Structures are given as C-alpha cells and as structure tokens.
Amino acid sequence: MSQFTGALPINDDDIRDVFFHLSFEDQTKKIATKYYSQVPDLYILTILIDDISDILRVEANKDGELFPHAYGPMLRSKVLFAKPAPSKDGVYHFPKELFQ
C-alpha cells in the first residue's frame, strides 16, 4: 500500500481523544464488534509497530487493558495491507488468514 500518500482519515473518537485508536491482533474482533458493528465497509489495516514507534504509546484503558495509541499523523505509507472485515448480521469474523 506504499503507493498511497498522505494521512489516514480520523474519526470523531480520535479527534476527541487526540490519538488514533489502534488494536492488537487479539483485540480486533472484540473492538470491531463493540464499536463498529454498524459500519458497512470496515477495513482491517495492518501497521507494523516498528514503523510507527515514534508516535506509538501502549496505554491502559479504564479497565486496565493495554491498547496501542498513535499520537501523530498516521501515514498511508505505513499501512502494510488493508482488507475488508468479513461480517454477518453485524458480527465480525476474523479468520487467522486475514492477518497474513
């Protein structure tokens, strides 16, 4: 995806919290289902931690679970790949192959 330039779009939650909300692979299904079940064209983006280490912080939420947050522009050139998130009836399914 390195042919894309510029920054990724930000959503209202990212604007409010002043960082990009990211998830580790094992958190993806839970977060997608909880917050994005009504999004008809959700995509899973893979971004290597090393590629954004200068803007990345791993922080605990109010329940103590650790999440990656990016404080700064998320450049499209940092996206390793983007794939549609398969869903049925608002429930996302993330087969292991999706992350390869």
DOMIKE-514678 format. One line per field, with one value per atom (N, C-alpha, C): residue number from 1; residue in one letter; atom name; z, y, x. Coordinates in nm, 2 decimals. Layout:
REM DOMIKE-514678
n = (NUM ...);
res = (A ...);
atom = (CA ...);
zz = (Z ...);
yy = (Y ...);
xx = (X ...);
REM end
This chain:
REM DOMIKE-514678
n = (1 1 1 2 2 2 3 3 3 4 4 4 5 5 5 6 6 6 7 7 7 8 8 8 9 9 9 10 10 10 11 11 11 12 12 12 13 13 13 14 14 14 15 15 15 16 16 16 17 17 17 18 18 18 19 19 19 20 20 20 21 21 21 22 22 22 23 23 23 24 24 24 25 25 25 26 26 26 27 27 27 28 28 28 29 29 29 30 30 30 31 31 31 32 32 32 33 33 33 34 34 34 35 35 35 36 36 36 37 37 37 38 38 38 39 39 39 40 40 40 41 41 41 42 42 42 43 43 43 44 44 44 45 45 45 46 46 46 47 47 47 48 48 48 49 49 49 50 50 50 51 51 51 52 52 52 53 53 53 54 54 54 55 55 55 56 56 56 57 57 57 58 58 58 59 59 59 60 60 60 61 61 61 62 62 62 63 63 63 64 64 64 65 65 65 66 66 66 67 67 67 68 68 68 69 69 69 70 70 70 71 71 71 72 72 72 73 73 73 74 74 74 75 75 75 76 76 76 77 77 77 78 78 78 79 79 79 80 80 80 81 81 81 82 82 82 83 83 83 84 84 84 85 85 85 86 86 86 87 87 87 88 88 88 89 89 89 90 90 90 91 91 91 92 92 92 93 93 93 94 94 94 95 95 95 96 96 96 97 97 97 98 98 98 99 99 99 100 100 100);
res = (M M M S S S Q Q Q F F F T T T G G G A A A L L L P P P I I I N N N D D D D D D D D D I I I R R R D D D V V V F F F F F F H H H L L L S S S F F F E E E D D D Q Q Q T T T K K K K K K I I I A A A T T T K K K Y Y Y Y Y Y S S S Q Q Q V V V P P P D D D L L L Y Y Y I I I L L L T T T I I I L L L I I I D D D D D D I I I S S S D D D I I I L L L R R R V V V E E E A A A N N N K K K D D D G G G E E E L L L F F F P P P H H H A A A Y Y Y G G G P P P M M M L L L R R R S S S K K K V V V L L L F F F A A A K K K P P P A A A P P P S S S K K K D D D G G G V V V Y Y Y H H H F F F P P P K K K E E E L L L F F F Q Q Q);
atom = (N CA C N CA C N CA C N CA C N CA C N CA C N CA C N CA C N CA C N CA C N CA C N CA C N CA C N CA C N CA C N CA C N CA C N CA C N CA C N CA C N CA C N CA C N CA C N CA C N CA C N CA C N CA C N CA C N CA C N CA C N CA C N CA C N CA C N CA C N CA C N CA C N CA C N CA C N CA C N CA C N CA C N CA C N CA C N CA C N CA C N CA C N CA C N CA C N CA C N CA C N CA C N CA C N CA C N CA C N CA C N CA C N CA C N CA C N CA C N CA C N CA C N CA C N CA C N CA C N CA C N CA C N CA C N CA C N CA C N CA C N CA C N CA C N CA C N CA C N CA C N CA C N CA C N CA C N CA C N CA C N CA C N CA C N CA C N CA C N CA C N CA C N CA C N CA C N CA C N CA C N CA C N CA C N CA C N CA C N CA C N CA C N CA C N CA C N CA C N CA C);
zz = (0.00 0.00 0.00 -0.02 -0.01 -0.12 -0.22 -0.33 -0.28 -0.17 -0.12 -0.04 -0.05 0.02 0.11 0.20 0.29 0.41 0.50 0.62 0.61 0.70 0.70 0.76 0.72 0.78 0.93 1.01 1.15 1.18 1.28 1.32 1.44 1.48 1.59 1.72 1.75 1.87 1.87 1.76 1.75 1.78 1.72 1.74 1.89 1.95 2.09 2.18 2.16 2.24 2.20 2.09 2.04 2.01 1.97 1.92 1.84 1.75 1.68 1.77 1.77 1.85 1.76 1.81 1.74 1.83 1.77 1.85 1.81 1.91 1.88 1.81 1.74 1.66 1.75 1.87 1.95 2.01 1.99 2.03 1.92 1.80 1.68 1.68 1.69 1.68 1.79 1.91 2.02 2.00 1.96 1.93 1.81 1.70 1.58 1.61 1.68 1.71 1.81 1.91 2.01 1.96 1.88 1.83 1.69 1.60 1.46 1.39 1.47 1.41 1.30 1.31 1.21 1.09 1.09 0.98 0.86 0.75 0.64 0.57 0.57 0.49 0.57 0.69 0.78 0.71 0.73 0.68 0.80 0.79 0.88 0.82 0.89 0.84 0.93 0.86 0.93 0.92 1.04 1.05 1.15 1.10 1.19 1.30 1.42 1.54 1.51 1.46 1.44 1.34 1.25 1.16 1.22 1.33 1.39 1.54 1.57 1.71 1.76 1.67 1.71 1.76 1.72 1.77 1.85 1.88 1.94 2.09 2.16 2.31 2.34 2.43 2.47 2.61 2.61 2.73 2.78 2.91 2.97 2.96 2.93 2.93 3.08 3.10 3.24 3.31 3.23 3.28 3.30 3.26 3.27 3.15 3.05 2.93 2.84 2.79 2.72 2.57 2.52 2.38 2.32 2.19 2.12 2.08 2.10 2.05 1.98 1.87 1.79 1.80 1.85 1.87 1.76 1.65 1.54 1.41 1.30 1.17 1.14 1.10 1.06 0.90 0.86 0.71 0.64 0.53 0.45 0.41 0.39 0.35 0.46 0.58 0.69 0.69 0.61 0.61 0.53 0.59 0.52 0.43 0.48 0.39 0.46 0.37 0.42 0.35 0.44 0.39 0.45 0.37 0.43 0.54 0.64 0.76 0.73 0.72 0.69 0.81 0.78 0.89 0.84 0.93 0.90 1.02 0.98 1.08 1.19 1.15 1.24 1.33 1.31 1.38 1.29 1.33 1.25 1.28 1.17 1.18 1.13 1.21 1.17 1.17 1.05 1.04 1.04 1.09 1.10 0.97 0.86 0.73 0.70 0.76 0.74 0.78 0.88 0.93 0.86 0.76 0.69 0.56);
yy = (-0.12 0.00 0.13 0.11 0.23 0.33 0.29 0.38 0.50 0.48 0.58 0.68 0.81 0.91 0.99 1.06 1.14 1.07 1.13 1.07 1.00 0.90 0.83 0.93 0.91 0.99 0.96 1.06 1.04 1.04 0.97 0.97 1.06 1.07 1.16 1.12 0.99 0.94 0.98 0.96 1.00 1.15 1.23 1.38 1.41 1.35 1.38 1.34 1.22 1.17 1.21 1.28 1.33 1.22 1.10 1.00 0.90 0.82 0.72 0.60 0.54 0.42 0.30 0.22 0.10 -0.02 -0.14 -0.26 -0.36 -0.44 -0.55 -0.66 -0.75 -0.85 -0.92 -0.96 -1.04 -0.96 -0.82 -0.73 -0.69 -0.72 -0.67 -0.71 -0.84 -0.88 -0.81 -0.81 -0.75 -0.60 -0.53 -0.39 -0.36 -0.43 -0.41 -0.44 -0.55 -0.58 -0.48 -0.44 -0.35 -0.21 -0.15 -0.01 0.01 -0.09 -0.07 -0.17 -0.23 -0.33 -0.27 -0.14 -0.08 -0.01 -0.03 0.02 -0.08 -0.05 -0.15 -0.18 -0.09 -0.11 -0.10 -0.17 -0.17 -0.24 -0.18 -0.25 -0.27 -0.38 -0.41 -0.36 -0.27 -0.23 -0.29 -0.33 -0.39 -0.28 -0.24 -0.15 -0.21 -0.21 -0.27 -0.17 -0.22 -0.13 -0.06 -0.13 -0.06 0.06 0.05 0.16 0.29 0.28 0.39 0.41 0.36 0.36 0.50 0.59 0.73 0.80 0.75 0.81 0.72 0.60 0.49 0.49 0.48 0.46 0.34 0.25 0.15 0.19 0.21 0.27 0.18 0.18 0.11 0.19 0.12 0.18 0.18 0.22 0.23 0.10 -0.01 -0.15 -0.21 -0.14 -0.19 -0.26 -0.28 -0.35 -0.25 -0.31 -0.23 -0.22 -0.10 -0.07 0.02 0.00 0.09 0.21 0.33 0.46 0.53 0.59 0.67 0.81 0.88 1.03 1.10 1.12 1.19 1.14 1.20 1.16 1.01 0.94 0.80 0.81 0.79 0.80 0.67 0.69 0.58 0.49 0.55 0.47 0.37 0.38 0.29 0.17 0.17 0.06 -0.05 -0.17 -0.29 -0.35 -0.36 -0.40 -0.36 -0.36 -0.33 -0.43 -0.49 -0.60 -0.57 -0.60 -0.58 -0.68 -0.63 -0.71 -0.79 -0.92 -1.00 -1.00 -0.98 -0.98 -1.04 -1.08 -1.14 -1.09 -1.02 -0.97 -0.89 -0.80 -0.71 -0.78 -0.90 -0.97 -1.00 -0.95 -0.97 -1.10 -1.16 -1.28 -1.26 -1.30 -1.27 -1.40 -1.46 -1.58 -1.55 -1.64 -1.61 -1.56 -1.61 -1.58 -1.43 -1.36 -1.22 -1.14 -1.19 -1.11 -1.15 -1.23 -1.27 -1.21);
xx = (0.08 0.00 0.09 0.21 0.30 0.28 0.20 0.17 0.07 0.01 -0.08 0.00 -0.04 0.03 -0.06 -0.01 -0.09 -0.13 -0.21 -0.25 -0.39 -0.40 -0.53 -0.64 -0.76 -0.87 -0.88 -0.93 -0.95 -1.10 -1.15 -1.29 -1.31 -1.43 -1.47 -1.40 -1.39 -1.33 -1.18 -1.12 -0.97 -0.95 -1.04 -1.03 -1.05 -1.16 -1.19 -1.07 -1.01 -0.91 -0.77 -0.75 -0.63 -0.52 -0.57 -0.48 -0.56 -0.49 -0.56 -0.58 -0.70 -0.72 -0.68 -0.59 -0.55 -0.58 -0.56 -0.58 -0.47 -0.44 -0.35 -0.44 -0.37 -0.45 -0.55 -0.52 -0.61 -0.73 -0.72 -0.83 -0.92 -0.88 -0.95 -1.10 -1.13 -1.27 -1.36 -1.31 -1.39 -1.42 -1.32 -1.33 -1.42 -1.40 -1.48 -1.63 -1.65 -1.79 -1.86 -1.78 -1.83 -1.86 -1.77 -1.78 -1.81 -1.79 -1.81 -1.90 -1.99 -2.08 -2.18 -2.20 -2.29 -2.22 -2.09 -2.01 -2.01 -2.07 -2.09 -1.96 -1.86 -1.74 -1.61 -1.61 -1.50 -1.38 -1.26 -1.14 -1.05 -0.97 -0.87 -0.74 -0.66 -0.54 -0.43 -0.32 -0.21 -0.10 -0.05 0.06 0.16 0.29 0.39 0.43 0.44 0.47 0.60 0.70 0.83 0.82 0.72 0.71 0.64 0.58 0.52 0.57 0.68 0.73 0.75 0.78 0.80 0.67 0.55 0.43 0.34 0.39 0.31 0.33 0.22 0.22 0.12 0.16 0.07 0.02 -0.11 -0.17 -0.29 -0.32 -0.43 -0.56 -0.66 -0.79 -0.84 -0.97 -1.02 -1.03 -1.03 -1.03 -0.90 -0.79 -0.66 -0.61 -0.69 -0.64 -0.56 -0.44 -0.35 -0.39 -0.38 -0.41 -0.31 -0.28 -0.18 -0.26 -0.19 -0.25 -0.14 -0.18 -0.08 -0.11 -0.01 -0.02 0.06 -0.01 0.05 -0.02 0.02 -0.04 -0.01 -0.11 -0.10 -0.09 0.03 0.06 0.01 -0.05 -0.10 0.02 0.14 0.25 0.30 0.25 0.28 0.19 0.08 -0.01 0.04 0.07 0.12 0.02 -0.11 -0.22 -0.35 -0.45 -0.59 -0.68 -0.76 -0.86 -0.99 -1.10 -1.23 -1.25 -1.32 -1.35 -1.48 -1.47 -1.59 -1.69 -1.82 -1.92 -2.05 -2.13 -2.26 -2.35 -2.46 -2.55 -2.49 -2.39 -2.32 -2.22 -2.19 -2.08 -1.96 -1.85 -1.73 -1.66 -1.61 -1.54 -1.39 -1.30 -1.16 -1.08 -1.08 -1.00 -0.85 -0.77 -0.63 -0.57 -0.62 -0.56 -0.58 -0.68 -0.70 -0.58 -0.50 -0.39 -0.25 -0.26 -0.14 -0.12);
REM end
